[in-house]
Amino acid sequence: MRGILASSIGVTCAAALALPLAPPAAASVSSVSSAGTPAPVADVATRTVGTAGAGTGARADVPGSTQSLPLRPLTRDRASGAVLGLTPRTVRTFSLLGVVWEDPSVDLHGRVQVRTRAASTGDWTDWQDVETHYTQHGADPDSSEAASGKARGATAPLWVGESDGVEVRVLPEPDAGEPEDVDPVGTGSDEGASGGEGAGEVSTLPAGMRLDLVDPGEAEPGESAGGAEPQAEPGESAGGAEPQAEPGESAGGAEPQAEPGESAEGAEGAEGAEPAEGAEVPRTGVMTAAAKAASAANSALVPLGATQIPSLTAEETREELVALRGTGLTEQQQAKPYIGPRPSIVTRRGWGADESLREKSFVYTSKVKAAFVHHTASGNSYSCSQAPSLIRGFYRYHTKSLGWRDIGYNFLVDKCGRIYEGRAGGVAKPVKGAHTMGFNSKTTGIAVIGSYGSKKPSSKAVKAVARLTAWKLGLHGMNPKKKTSLTSGGGNLYAKGKKVKMKVISGHRDGFNTSCPGGKLHKKLGSVRSKAAGYQGR
């Protein structure tokens, strides 16, 4: 499958990679590069990190894996100006890639470009940019997740489709002023040195740079590829409901949860629960303890093993809210709470999460006062049937490459308007994510799959974000058109401890100095707020 994805990139970045030769392949690469230059004899990369079974066996035996290739000085590529790089070579099949380094607090000042070879045709893509400013999606500074010692810096993940060859280069910043004939790392050779360490040093590059190639693994037999097309929204006429007094910010009646930083093991599954009307039949087969815990976190909504949480009408959603919150609601809220109809949501089991990759426990914040909207910066050339594979790739990249406890986003939305459960812990619960550094407490993170710096998001995706926020924020009595007060956990816009007035539906860039969620998507947030408020009946 060929994927030619152009990630939006707002700044330039510096460096390119070279890999020490692995055992030679039985045959050379016969394809010709886009520039018309024959690719050199292939080298098969064999070093891997990932789950057991991610070694050199056949693809059918691999549930997903990560090939990790260290970056080395590239002194022979003076035409492009690359400093580090990976020459064209054959690798095990992968579909998503990213560049990773040791210190998550260090930014990559340079421009990373890659080209890949389609496994189905043997054709090489043109050079593509990789979004380098991605670390700001991480956990809050001083949080247990950030202080785990596992976190790493990284570029955004880039989806390239099923590929078996790769070439990478890292280019200096325009103002780096590197003399053309000077060895950029001071070694005179590309042997025995890695970017930013060893004999010689590239001052603008982070230490320990490597390329991670992710195979997201295959879905279980019979798995739905993201569920059915989103249905017509039940209760869409809720926008015309008669106005009522707006509840105060504390009126959400959130059920008591552990405060930020406190963990609680997932509850046991509700095997005896009655299936919700319209729910997909739960997937059969043995579930691990971790899979049961992740599924049981949604036991108030669907039975154990459900692959999709069905949509509800406005009235059904209000009845469910009363059941979920009970005496936590005022009489007025019980009579007519401001909440949008629950949209259909594909569960983690629905998109094929390998629950062994994440930390066992779930971390909750006290309530959800705001939603931050993101884009994944992973490119737009994916089909909606591939979205579960992309999410499995993001999940593996976040946990195995970046060292996070789970996927960072609470929810994801594809360009066809399908909504997916992200970080485990229950879609109706205030799960603490790692999506907006400094503002992960009392918020939820929603990522639209794709790159939206220069490309407009689909109307279906925008509507899905509105429907999701109308429901999720409505669970906590929040008005999508208002502002709320949040306390910064530390970042590059607001110092730790500073109280900030933030729109209840904000873009990532509103809480952190970043281009995310892309200019085109950020401009749609006004429409999202209006639609979400309408769905709530405001």
C-alpha positions as a printed NumPy array, in Angstrom:
array([[  0.   ,   0.   ,   0.   ],
       [  1.441,   3.292,  -0.974],
       [  1.169,   6.326,   1.256],
       [  2.399,   9.749,   0.209],
       [  1.599,  12.01 ,   3.095],
       [  2.663,  15.612,   3.451],
       [  2.714,  16.646,   7.088],
       [  2.121,  20.294,   7.864],
       [  5.262,  21.753,   9.304],
       [  5.391,  25.229,  10.741],
       [  9.071,  25.475,  11.532],
       [ 12.287,  24.078,  10.128],
       [ 14.326,  21.427,  11.91 ],
       [ 17.914,  20.052,  11.653],
       [ 19.573,  16.582,  11.119],
       [ 19.671,  13.322,   8.954],
       [ 20.523,   9.701,   9.781],
       [ 22.965,   6.965,   8.864],
       [ 22.687,   3.371,  10.008],
       [ 25.593,   0.944,  10.38 ],
       [ 25.203,  -1.854,   7.861],
       [ 23.083,  -4.779,   8.945],
       [ 23.371,  -8.222,   7.336],
       [ 22.998,  -7.793,   3.567],
       [ 19.755,  -8.792,   1.902],
       [ 19.637, -11.627,  -0.595],
       [ 18.801,  -9.21 ,  -3.382],
       [ 19.487,  -5.578,  -4.094],
       [ 16.855,  -2.85 ,  -4.276],
       [ 15.848,  -2.691,  -7.908],
       [ 13.684,   0.399,  -7.734],
       [ 14.818,   3.858,  -8.805],
       [ 14.459,   6.902,  -6.615],
       [ 12.186,   9.804,  -7.52 ],
       [ 15.279,  11.717,  -8.524],
       [ 16.191,   8.962, -10.991],
       [ 19.118,   7.64 ,  -8.92 ],
       [ 19.252,   3.855,  -8.464],
       [ 18.979,   2.877,  -4.819],
       [ 22.04 ,   1.093,  -3.395],
       [ 22.172,  -2.557,  -2.375],
       [ 19.633,  -3.079,   0.386],
       [ 20.482,  -3.712,   4.018],
       [ 17.942,  -5.477,   6.188],
       [ 17.425,  -3.748,   9.534],
       [ 16.948,  -6.303,  12.302],
       [ 17.227,  -4.404,  15.579],
       [ 13.803,  -4.137,  17.188],
       [ 11.993,  -3.002,  20.302],
       [  8.449,  -3.913,  21.151],
       [  6.331,  -6.795,  22.389],
       [  7.462, -10.37 ,  22.504],
       [  7.252, -11.972,  19.116],
       [  8.282,  -8.788,  17.338],
       [ 11.488, -10.307,  16.056],
       [ 12.296, -11.622,  12.613],
       [  9.373, -14.012,  12.18 ],
       [  6.789, -13.812,   9.413],
       [  4.369, -10.899,   9.503],
       [  1.422, -13.179,  10.285],
       [  3.114, -14.058,  13.598],
       [  3.773, -10.443,  14.586],
       [  1.025,  -8.645,  16.564],
       [  2.806,  -5.346,  16.01 ],
       [  6.415,  -4.274,  16.425],
       [  8.869,  -1.386,  16.393],
       [ 12.176,  -1.382,  14.532],
       [ 14.597,   1.054,  16.141],
       [ 17.472,   2.318,  13.969],
       [ 20.113,   4.625,  15.522],
       [ 20.954,   7.795,  13.593],
       [ 24.565,   8.327,  12.538],
       [ 26.543,  11.168,  10.946],
       [ 26.038,  11.323,   7.205],
       [ 29.081,  12.981,   5.674],
       [ 28.539,  11.993,   2.056],
       [ 25.256,  13.841,   1.357],
       [ 26.519,  17.358,   0.683],
       [ 24.071,  18.021,  -2.168],
       [ 21.082,  18.205,   0.198],
       [ 23.045,  19.647,   3.122],
       [ 22.017,  16.758,   5.399],
       [ 23.947,  16.326,   8.65 ],
       [ 22.61 ,  12.955,   9.749],
       [ 20.853,  10.387,   7.637],
       [ 19.79 ,   6.891,   6.757],
       [ 20.686,   5.734,   3.253],
       [ 18.062,   3.757,   1.289],
       [ 17.643,   0.24 ,   2.603],
       [ 15.226,  -2.623,   2.989],
       [ 13.588,  -3.114,   6.382],
       [ 10.835,  -5.239,   7.819],
       [  7.357,  -4.061,   6.808],
       [  6.081,  -0.977,   8.669],
       [  3.388,   1.668,   8.185],
       [  4.25 ,   4.541,  10.553],
       [  7.529,   6.199,  11.502],
       [  9.035,   8.875,  13.713],
       [ 12.382,  10.13 ,  14.994],
       [ 13.005,   9.713,  18.74 ],
       [ 15.69 ,  11.04 ,  21.123],
       [ 16.61 ,  10.753,  24.793],
       [ 15.537,  13.995,  26.501],
       [ 11.86 ,  15.038,  26.08 ],
       [ 12.696,  18.582,  27.226],
       [ 15.062,  19.127,  24.26 ],
       [ 13.647,  20.433,  20.979],
       [ 14.894,  19.261,  17.602],
       [ 16.088,  22.331,  15.684],
       [ 16.175,  21.099,  12.128],
       [ 14.096,  19.648,   9.333],
       [ 13.469,  15.906,   9.141],
       [ 12.57 ,  14.452,   5.759],
       [ 11.839,  10.861,   4.79 ],
       [ 10.973,   8.842,   1.737],
       [  9.691,   5.289,   1.807],
       [  9.216,   2.355,  -0.559],
       [  5.695,   0.927,  -1.002],
       [  5.655,  -2.781,  -0.179],
       [  3.032,  -3.471,  -2.852],
       [  4.722,  -1.779,  -5.819],
       [  8.37 ,  -1.222,  -4.923],
       [  8.025,   2.466,  -5.817],
       [  9.721,   5.145,  -3.732],
       [  7.789,   8.206,  -2.604],
       [  9.007,  11.77 ,  -2.9  ],
       [ 10.643,  13.368,   0.134],
       [  8.139,  14.217,   2.872],
       [  8.518,  16.501,   5.891],
       [  7.993,  15.142,   9.387],
       [  6.512,  17.54 ,  11.963],
       [  9.288,  17.971,  14.534],
       [  7.542,  19.879,  17.33 ],
       [  5.585,  17.14 ,  19.087],
       [  6.904,  16.871,  22.652],
       [  4.4  ,  19.484,  23.869],
       [  1.688,  16.83 ,  23.598],
       [  3.19 ,  15.091,  26.621],
       [  2.407,  14.774,  30.292],
       [  2.54 ,  17.791,  32.593],
       [  5.965,  18.626,  34.069],
       [  6.5  ,  17.044,  37.512],
       [  3.616,  14.608,  36.972],
       [  4.278,  10.957,  37.748],
       [  4.044,  10.12 ,  34.034],
       [  6.651,  12.73 ,  33.077],
       [  8.883,  11.761,  36.012],
       [  8.795,   8.038,  35.239],
       [ 12.204,   8.156,  33.558],
       [ 10.728,   6.481,  30.474],
       [  9.661,   9.579,  28.519],
       [ 11.575,  10.601,  25.385],
       [ 11.5  ,  13.415,  22.873],
       [ 10.138,  12.699,  19.403],
       [  8.795,  14.058,  16.152],
       [  5.152,  13.571,  15.272],
       [  4.396,  10.129,  13.857],
       [  4.031,  10.016,  10.073],
       [  1.717,   7.464,   8.446],
       [  3.243,   6.191,   5.189],
       [  1.233,   3.042,   4.499],
       [  2.673,  -0.441,   4.225],
       [  6.34 ,   0.029,   3.317],
       [  9.508,  -2.066,   3.259],
       [ 12.192,   0.514,   2.472],
       [ 13.192,   3.828,   4.018],
       [ 15.61 ,   6.74 ,   3.628],
       [ 15.916,   9.674,   6.046],
       [ 17.801,  12.954,   6.125],
       [ 17.954,  15.74 ,   8.684],
       [ 18.659,  19.189,   7.282],
       [ 20.244,  22.13 ,   9.127],
       [ 18.255,  25.242,   9.894],
       [ 18.659,  27.966,   7.238],
       [ 20.57 ,  30.179,   9.656],
       [ 22.802,  27.432,  11.015],
       [ 25.696,  28.783,   8.957],
       [ 27.385,  25.401,   8.611],
       [ 30.369,  25.731,   6.211],
       [ 29.872,  23.408,   3.245],
       [ 33.204,  21.634,   3.526],
       [ 33.289,  21.229,   7.313],
       [ 32.61 ,  17.816,   8.845],
       [ 29.403,  18.588,  10.826],
       [ 30.307,  16.269,  13.697],
       [ 34.083,  16.631,  13.603],
       [ 34.755,  12.927,  13.093],
       [ 35.766,  12.757,   9.439],
       [ 33.832,   9.499,   9.306],
       [ 30.329,   8.148,   9.748],
       [ 31.522,   5.194,  11.828],
       [ 31.243,   4.939,  15.589],
       [ 29.32 ,   8.127,  16.345],
       [ 25.667,   8.924,  16.874],
       [ 23.962,  12.289,  16.619],
       [ 24.875,  14.557,  19.53 ],
       [ 27.219,  12.113,  21.271],
       [ 30.481,  10.233,  20.863],
       [ 33.474,  11.765,  19.101],
       [ 32.267,  15.159,  17.984],
       [ 28.875,  16.744,  18.456],
       [ 26.156,  18.513,  16.477],
       [ 25.168,  21.19 ,  18.961],
       [ 21.679,  21.712,  17.533],
       [ 20.717,  18.042,  17.651],
       [ 19.377,  16.09 ,  20.63 ],
       [ 21.405,  13.157,  21.929],
       [ 20.539,   9.566,  21.131],
       [ 18.541,  10.18 ,  17.957],
       [ 16.99 ,   7.157,  16.282],
       [ 14.365,   6.277,  13.685],
       [ 11.458,   4.124,  14.886],
       [  9.484,   2.182,  12.281],
       [  6.126,   0.975,  13.568],
       [  4.117,  -1.986,  12.359],
       [  0.677,  -1.43 ,  13.97 ],
       [ -0.181,  -5.127,  13.686],
       [ -3.217,  -6.783,  12.19 ],
       [ -6.753,  -6.486,  13.518],
       [ -8.3  ,  -9.595,  15.042],
       [-10.217, -11.794,  12.574],
       [-13.709, -10.449,  12.06 ],
       [-12.862,  -7.064,  13.548],
       [-14.889,  -4.167,  12.256],
       [-12.713,  -1.539,  10.619],
       [-13.799,   1.306,  12.821],
       [-17.468,   0.44 ,  12.941],
       [-20.299,   1.501,  10.707],
       [-20.604,   4.903,   9.103],
       [-21.702,   7.484,  11.684],
       [-25.474,   7.505,  11.896],
       [-27.726,  10.515,  11.631],
       [-27.515,  12.273,  14.955],
       [-30.416,  11.373,  17.234],
       [-31.898,  14.384,  18.934],
       [-30.27 ,  16.84 ,  16.56 ],
       [-33.289,  19.079,  17.053],
       [-32.084,  19.574,  20.614],
       [-30.606,  22.854,  19.477],
       [-34.075,  24.323,  19.387],
       [-34.909,  23.469,  22.967],
       [-36.265,  26.251,  25.108],
       [-33.528,  28.1  ,  26.999],
       [-32.95 ,  27.576,  30.707],
       [-30.695,  29.164,  33.243],
       [-27.103,  28.05 ,  32.74 ],
       [-25.773,  25.866,  35.502],
       [-22.704,  27.051,  37.345],
       [-19.314,  25.559,  36.682],
       [-19.586,  23.304,  39.711],
       [-22.991,  22.018,  38.678],
       [-21.618,  19.148,  36.633],
       [-21.927,  16.824,  39.59 ],
       [-18.89 ,  14.807,  38.546],
       [-18.609,  11.529,  40.361],
       [-15.74 ,  11.472,  42.873],
       [-12.49 ,  10.325,  41.287],
       [ -8.874,  10.208,  42.287],
       [ -7.187,  13.586,  42.161],
       [ -4.547,  14.172,  39.434],
       [ -1.547,  11.887,  39.865],
       [ -3.425,   9.243,  41.857],
       [ -3.92 ,   5.904,  40.184],
       [ -6.555,   3.242,  40.587],
       [ -6.595,  -0.245,  39.122],
       [ -9.287,  -0.948,  36.519],
       [-12.474,  -2.444,  37.919],
       [-13.607,  -5.99 ,  37.205],
       [-15.779,  -6.512,  34.141],
       [-19.564,  -6.477,  34.237],
       [-20.131,  -9.832,  32.53 ],
       [-23.775,  -9.94 ,  33.534],
       [-24.707,  -6.507,  32.218],
       [-27.502,  -6.327,  29.665],
       [-26.343,  -5.118,  26.207],
       [-27.311,  -1.541,  25.414],
       [-29.845,  -1.314,  22.616],
       [-28.058,  -1.082,  19.269],
       [-24.684,  -2.106,  20.701],
       [-22.458,  -4.338,  18.593],
       [-22.236,  -7.949,  19.696],
       [-19.173,  -8.239,  21.957],
       [-16.181,  -9.92 ,  20.339],
       [-15.789, -13.52 ,  21.375],
       [-12.583, -15.13 ,  22.54 ],
       [-10.334, -15.015,  25.578],
       [ -9.677, -11.565,  27.027],
       [ -6.588, -10.79 ,  29.066],
       [ -6.962,  -9.208,  32.493],
       [ -5.803,  -5.871,  31.05 ],
       [ -8.325,  -6.093,  28.201],
       [-11.1  ,  -6.904,  30.676],
       [-10.146,  -3.916,  32.833],
       [-10.138,  -1.517,  29.872],
       [-13.49 ,  -2.817,  28.653],
       [-15.025,  -2.878,  32.144],
       [-14.246,   0.839,  32.529],
       [-17.186,   1.356,  30.14 ],
       [-19.432,  -1.191,  31.886],
       [-22.04 ,   1.455,  32.763],
       [-22.551,   2.013,  29.025],
       [-21.989,  -1.344,  27.276],
       [-21.3  ,  -4.975,  28.2  ],
       [-17.83 ,  -6.414,  28.559],
       [-16.074,  -6.906,  25.234],
       [-18.179,  -4.429,  23.24 ],
       [-16.411,  -3.013,  20.195],
       [-18.654,   0.03 ,  19.894],
       [-20.644,   2.245,  22.244],
       [-23.889,   3.056,  20.399],
       [-25.331,   6.517,  19.97 ],
       [-28.303,   7.605,  22.083],
       [-31.14 ,  10.034,  21.536],
       [-31.22 ,  13.245,  23.555],
       [-33.793,  11.794,  25.945],
       [-31.87 ,   8.527,  26.384],
       [-28.702,  10.498,  27.083],
       [-30.437,  12.574,  29.778],
       [-31.759,   9.392,  31.394],
       [-28.275,   7.883,  31.287],
       [-26.778,  11.013,  32.854],
       [-29.194,  10.779,  35.783],
       [-28.258,   7.123,  36.204],
       [-24.528,   7.893,  36.037],
       [-24.585,  10.893,  38.348],
       [-27.641,  10.157,  40.473],
       [-27.91 ,  12.477,  43.444],
       [-24.987,  14.499,  42.117],
       [-27.416,  16.431,  39.916],
       [-29.668,  19.254,  41.045],
       [-33.43 ,  18.905,  40.52 ],
       [-33.212,  21.282,  37.562],
       [-30.407,  19.268,  35.982],
       [-32.287,  16.03 ,  36.479],
       [-35.352,  17.595,  34.808],
       [-33.406,  18.904,  31.784],
       [-29.624,  18.814,  31.918],
       [-27.595,  20.586,  29.226],
       [-25.968,  17.656,  27.469],
       [-25.696,  16.648,  23.831],
       [-26.883,  13.223,  22.623],
       [-24.206,  10.595,  23.167],
       [-22.443,   9.873,  19.868],
       [-21.341,   6.427,  18.742],
       [-17.794,   5.662,  19.929],
       [-15.502,   2.823,  18.784],
       [-13.964,   1.265,  21.896],
       [-10.327,   0.318,  22.378],
       [-11.343,  -3.277,  21.722],
       [-13.026,  -2.047,  18.54 ],
       [ -9.803,  -0.566,  17.113],
       [ -7.689,  -3.458,  18.346],
       [ -5.66 ,  -2.059,  21.256],
       [ -2.97 ,  -4.381,  22.605],
       [ -3.627,  -3.725,  26.296],
       [ -0.254,  -5.17 ,  27.301],
       [  1.471,  -2.026,  25.978],
       [ -0.026,   0.412,  28.515],
       [  0.41 ,   0.844,  32.262],
       [ -2.066,  -1.319,  34.186],
       [ -3.684,   1.405,  36.265],
       [ -5.91 ,   4.282,  35.165],
       [ -5.343,   7.881,  36.268],
       [ -8.286,  10.25 ,  36.734],
       [ -8.644,  13.952,  37.269],
       [-11.494,  15.406,  39.346],
       [-13.708,  16.593,  36.458],
       [-13.606,  17.856,  32.863],
       [-13.817,  21.636,  32.549],
       [-12.441,  22.028,  29.007],
       [-11.622,  20.153,  25.813],
       [ -8.405,  20.71 ,  23.835],
       [ -8.567,  19.943,  20.115],
       [ -5.485,  18.589,  18.307],
       [ -4.423,  17.173,  14.991],
       [ -2.11 ,  14.167,  14.828],
       [  0.167,  15.815,  12.199],
       [  0.476,  12.362,  10.617],
       [ -0.664,  13.253,   7.096],
       [ -4.023,  13.062,   5.316],
       [ -3.626,  10.282,   2.747],
       [ -5.334,   7.555,   4.707],
       [ -8.646,   5.833,   4.074],
       [-11.21 ,   5.714,   6.852],
       [-10.963,   1.919,   6.906],
       [ -7.282,   2.385,   7.841],
       [ -8.046,   4.611,  10.84 ],
       [ -7.909,   1.742,  13.39 ],
       [ -4.444,   0.835,  12.069],
       [ -3.306,   4.452,  12.433],
       [ -4.572,   4.534,  16.018],
       [ -2.786,   1.275,  16.84 ],
       [  0.344,   2.882,  15.365],
       [ -0.063,   6.059,  17.452],
       [ -0.664,   3.919,  20.545],
       [  2.495,   1.852,  20.027],
       [  4.503,   4.989,  19.187],
       [  3.301,   6.799,  22.319],
       [  3.969,   3.855,  24.651],
       [  7.016,   2.072,  23.219],
       [  8.829,   4.975,  21.533],
       [  7.879,   8.011,  23.664],
       [  7.563,   6.073,  26.945],
       [  4.08 ,   7.326,  27.889],
       [  1.749,   5.241,  30.07 ],
       [ -0.856,   4.951,  27.273],
       [ -1.905,   6.741,  24.099],
       [ -1.902,  10.466,  24.899],
       [ -5.313,  11.523,  23.547],
       [ -8.616,  10.795,  25.275],
       [-10.439,  10.567,  21.942],
       [ -9.605,  10.471,  18.234],
       [-11.759,  11.414,  15.241],
       [-11.164,  10.314,  11.644],
       [-12.044,  12.316,   8.533],
       [-15.255,  10.308,   8.053],
       [-16.517,  11.5  ,  11.432],
       [-15.98 ,   8.286,  13.403],
       [-15.072,   8.754,  17.06 ],
       [-12.644,   6.431,  18.859],
       [-11.872,   5.879,  22.529],
       [ -8.281,   6.877,  23.307],
       [ -6.604,   6.556,  26.705],
       [ -8.1  ,   3.734,  28.778],
       [-10.259,   4.349,  31.823],
       [-13.774,   4.872,  30.494],
       [-15.156,   7.346,  27.959],
       [-17.665,   8.8  ,  30.454],
       [-15.023,   9.241,  33.164],
       [-12.516,  12.108,  33.619],
       [ -9.43 ,  10.185,  32.443],
       [ -6.228,  12.216,  32.659],
       [ -4.429,  12.243,  29.315],
       [ -1.083,  13.452,  27.971],
       [ -2.173,  15.799,  25.193],
       [ -1.609,  19.437,  26.217],
       [  1.49 ,  19.903,  28.355],
       [  0.538,  22.023,  31.361],
       [ -3.225,  21.538,  30.956],
       [ -3.91 ,  17.821,  31.223],
       [ -5.699,  18.157,  34.573],
       [ -9.468,  18.732,  34.414],
       [ -9.473,  18.575,  30.593],
       [ -9.985,  16.076,  27.802],
       [ -7.927,  15.833,  24.605],
       [ -9.492,  15.197,  21.186],
       [ -7.254,  14.562,  18.151],
       [ -8.512,  14.771,  14.571],
       [ -6.451,  12.283,  12.55 ],
       [ -4.513,  14.159,   9.872],
       [ -2.547,  17.365,   9.257],
       [ -4.529,  20.598,   9.093],
       [ -2.035,  23.407,   8.691],
       [ -2.863,  23.928,   5.013],
       [ -5.718,  21.462,   4.478],
       [ -9.237,  22.002,   5.789],
       [-10.698,  19.289,   8.012],
       [-13.765,  17.501,   6.643],
       [-17.196,  18.738,   7.678],
       [-17.876,  15.263,   9.089],
       [-14.842,  15.502,  11.367],
       [-15.808,  18.986,  12.569],
       [-19.37 ,  17.837,  13.295],
       [-18.049,  14.793,  15.17 ],
       [-15.88 ,  16.995,  17.416],
       [-18.946,  19.166,  18.13 ],
       [-21.09 ,  16.148,  18.991],
       [-18.381,  14.62 ,  21.167],
       [-17.715,  17.818,  23.12 ],
       [-21.444,  18.493,  23.555],
       [-21.775,  15.123,  25.271],
       [-18.457,  14.908,  27.129],
       [-18.559,  18.49 ,  28.461],
       [-22.273,  18.099,  29.189],
       [-21.478,  15.268,  31.579],
       [-19.796,  17.933,  33.724],
       [-22.231,  20.814,  33.185],
       [-19.889,  22.835,  30.971],
       [-21.117,  25.363,  28.39 ],
       [-19.152,  25.05 ,  25.094],
       [-19.545,  28.783,  24.36 ],
       [-18.122,  29.966,  27.692],
       [-14.702,  30.274,  29.289],
       [-13.387,  28.49 ,  32.355],
       [-10.467,  28.858,  34.757],
       [ -7.609,  26.358,  34.533],
       [ -4.362,  26.2  ,  36.487],
       [ -1.21 ,  25.642,  34.444],
       [  0.967,  22.681,  35.292],
       [  3.884,  24.383,  33.507],
       [  4.597,  25.059,  29.841],
       [  6.063,  27.565,  27.4  ],
       [  3.064,  29.944,  27.512],
       [  2.035,  29.883,  31.174],
       [  4.196,  29.287,  34.23 ],
       [  3.312,  26.508,  36.624],
       [  0.581,  27.561,  39.047],
       [ -0.733,  30.434,  36.914],
       [ -4.541,  30.573,  36.665],
       [ -5.665,  31.042,  33.082],
       [ -9.057,  31.867,  31.586],
       [ -9.473,  29.429,  28.71 ],
       [-12.305,  28.785,  26.28 ],
       [-14.157,  25.619,  27.229],
       [-13.35 ,  24.303,  23.734],
       [ -9.795,  25.382,  22.919],
       [ -7.09 ,  24.445,  20.442],
       [ -3.78 ,  22.998,  21.585],
       [ -2.055,  26.274,  20.64 ],
       [ -4.214,  28.155,  23.18 ],
       [ -2.447,  26.349,  26.023],
       [  1.011,  25.856,  24.509],
       [  3.121,  27.66 ,  21.902],
       [  2.642,  25.246,  19.003],
       [  1.062,  25.169,  15.549],
       [ -1.261,  22.322,  16.612],
       [ -4.117,  21.747,  15.732],
       [ -3.143,  23.44 ,  12.479],
       [ -4.475,  26.79 ,  11.312],
       [ -7.295,  25.34 ,   9.207],
       [ -8.689,  23.231,  12.052],
       [ -8.223,  25.977,  14.645],
       [-10.376,  28.3  ,  12.518],
       [-13.205,  25.773,  12.741],
       [-13.371,  25.836,  16.534],
       [-15.848,  28.731,  16.559],
       [-18.228,  26.554,  14.548],
       [-17.548,  23.618,  16.874],
       [-18.503,  25.724,  19.909],
       [-21.751,  26.907,  18.339],
       [-22.749,  23.442,  17.159],
       [-21.856,  21.85 ,  20.501],
       [-23.938,  24.402,  22.389],
       [-26.834,  23.721,  20.016],
       [-26.594,  19.984,  20.61 ],
       [-26.768,  20.71 ,  24.344],
       [-29.985,  22.671,  23.834],
       [-28.509,  26.059,  24.714]])
